[in-house]
Amino acid sequence: MRGESQDDYKPEQSKTLSSRAKGYKKKSLDIVRLERGRVTSQEILEKYRKPGIIEAMERPIESVVFRNKLSRVRGRIGFDDLALYNIGKCITAMSLPAKHSKYIFVGIKEGFQGESTFRFSSEASEVYLFDQSLNLRHVLSFKFGYCRKMETIQEKNVIRCVALFSDGFIRRFDFEEEIKNMTLIETEEMVNFEICWDYNLIFATDGKVLVWIQQNSVVSVFSGVKGMITSITIKRGALQEGRDEGCSLNCTPLDKSSLEFYALCISGKIFRFDYRFQEKKRISFPSGYTFIKYLSQVATLIIVDTLNNITKVLYDEGDSQRTSTMFNYSLSCCRSSDKRILIGGFDGTIRNAKVNKRKARVKTLFQVVRKGDEVILGHSEEEFKRLDSKGRPFNDNSERVVDLCMGGSDLFAAYECGIVVALGLA
């Protein structure tokens, strides 16, 4: 395919993204936030920023509009077919241990200003625990900075947690109505991780090197990446991602597993590794790809091109690879559920997609549009038409979907602006 080839393993300089990147979003569309060498003075920033737009987007939500009714809300509010909880703080992560788990974990931080991925801090922070009716049940307090990413799993009455905090360290802990067995993994300045629960195997990166961690110890390191690593994923069988409460660990030995590990660089290069943590292939794409994710329930590897605002499927089989366009927009997050893909966007839209090798059938489920300190909720075809983004800039009044998860009967969505939504899909 033009512009896509198997690499000959010769080192090359990473490409610089154009400043005219299509679809660039002011806060979150650049998945990895880069530090600039020169800092613009506050006086110049204040001169050119638009009063009432940027400032309003950096304040907590005060009210919601649903079915033409305005409601001021802090905390929980219920409607006929959805519930909403307004935390009033920036949401950074969300995780549901299993479909019928008692708690949903939501990580938050103070302030809504964007921060560099490579700026580390260790201020006090909290993780909120909601039940599946969006009632707040627990608030967990930490002193390691805010939670950048969290993965959880239910094992009988214990919830196993792995979390990356903004101090750059990954920590494991258990939750049984209180935090137990907190363990620090000795890898510093990490910016992302993935976990395979079947083997207790963590795949992590600091943006420069790749690290494999098993039983809290580093078992392998790869430093042959040229350019910044923007995203990583683990390719695995359907059992792991679809596990629910009571599932046992995979008994297949690691050396007989089909695990593969992918790392995406800002230059467009993708590295693939096998279960022995040995590099197997490099694939080169044009720069602009920022996110890679494997969805095991639909056996699909997707890559997001934020430069051209599209999402593709990557078919990587043997020595050949090809791509096909799946969606004509970028994704901020995605999850597979019951042979479908749940999609969250940078524009506040949640979609449900049924995918086969030829095409994807997509249905819009929900949308959030922001106006200052209020949000408008769309949950029907008529409302979606009124909230159509045609005629307004891509980043105008947008709110990023941080993550999605499917519960017992509801779809849960966490938004960066501080709201968690439960959508009844019955």
Secondary structure, 3 states (H helix, E strand, C coil): CCCCEECCCCCCCCCCCCCCCCCCCCCCCCCCCCCCCCCCCHHHHHHHCCCCCHHHHCCCCCEEEECCEEEECCEEEECCCEEEEECCCEEEEEECCCCCCCCEEEEEECCCCCCCCCCCCCCCEEEEEECCCCCEEEEEEECCCCEEEEEEEEECCEEEEEEEECCCCEEEEEECCCEEEEEEECCCCCCEEEEEHHHCEEEEECCCCEEEEECCEEEEEECCCCCCEEEEEEECCHHHHCCCCCCCCCCCCHHHCCCEEEEEECCCEEEEECCCCCEEEEEECCCCEEEEEEEHHHCEEEEEECCCCEEEEEEEECCEEEEEEEECCCCCEEEEECCEEEEECCCCEEEEEEECCCCEEEEEEEEEEEECCEEEEECCHHHHHHCCCCCCCCCCCCCCEEEEEECCCEEEEEECCCEEEEEECC
